[in-house]
Amino acid sequence: MHAVAKVNGTTIAETDKYEVVEGNIYFPADSINNSYYRKTDHTTFCPWKGTASYYTLNVDGTTIFPIHALVPHRDTTSMD
């Protein structure tokens, strides 16, 4: 199976190597197009997932915050 994340028709992540946990797709960090993301100072902590870092996403003039909580987990990144 192939997983693709898009915003306004623009691909922001794409991979054949992903995991699904409780309905969330976890993309490998190297499958995410980081040029659209800007890290914020906002973080949260989950005992199960660890510390999540939040990002602003800007695609073709559309800015969304917080679009994703990116959680490092065994070389993967969650895009909730």
N, C-alpha and C positions, 0 to 999 in steps of 0.2 A: 504494500500500500504506500501511497505517496501523500504527504501532508504539505499543504500550502496555506500560509496566512497572508491575507491581502487587506489593504485599506484603500478605498477609492480606486480599486482596480490595480493598485501597485503592489507587487509581491514584496513583503517584508521578511518572510522566512519561507524556506522550502527544503524538504528533506525526504528521504526514504527510510531514515533511521530515527525514529521517534518512539516515545512511550506514551501510553494513555493511562492515567491514574485518576480514578473518580471523575471521569469525563473531561479531564484537562489534558491537552496535548503538551508533551515536553519535547521541545526541539533541541538538538545538539547546538551548543554555543556557536559552532562554526557555520551553522546554516542560517543564521540571522544576519540580515543586512544592517549592520550597526550605523550606517550613515544617516539613518532616519531617527536615531535615538539620542537623547541627551539625558544623562543621569541627573537626578535631583538629590537633595539632601534627605528626603523622606525614606525611612526604613521601618519595617515591622519585624517582629520575631514570632515564629511558630516553633514549638518544641519538636514537631515532626519534620518540618521542612528546613528550619534554620532561619537566618536573617534574609529578608527579601529587600531588594533595592528597587526603587521606583524610578521610572523613566518617563519623560515627555516624548511623544512621537510626533514628528512633523513630516507629512507627506504632501507634496504639491501645494503648500500653503495652508493645509489643514493641520492644526495643532490639537492634540488630544492629550490630556493629563488627568489622572495617571492612566495610561493605556495598559500597562503591564506591570506586574510584579515579577521581576526576574530573580529566580531563586537558584543559586548554584547547587547542583546535586549530581554527583558522579559524572561530570563533564556534560551535563544537560542543563537546559534553561527552561523554566516554566513560563508560558505566556498565558496567563489567566485573563 
